[in-house]
Amino acid sequence: MEALGLAWLAAGIGAGLAVIGAAIGIGRIGGQAMEGIARQPEAGGDIRTSMIIVAALIEGAAFFGLVICFLLGVKA
């Protein structure tokens, strides 16, 4: 019974780390994109498109991490 509790604890910590990592990554992308647009306003459309694509990839990786954490928590 104690192993199940530890598994859920580990799944929760892993999910939290996945979300924190994704939030930091998307925040950095947004900040760097704003810097790039401020330096070259004419490239704003291209920078914005690239930013959205990379943010979507980061979110996909975060969701994958969440699913794996919860699956491992349920398996134990």
Secondary structure, DSSP 8 states (H G I E B T S, - for coil): -HHHHHHHHHHHHHHHHHHHHHHHHHHHHHHHHHHHHHH-GGGHHHHHHHHHHHHHHHHHHHHHHHHHHHHHHHH-
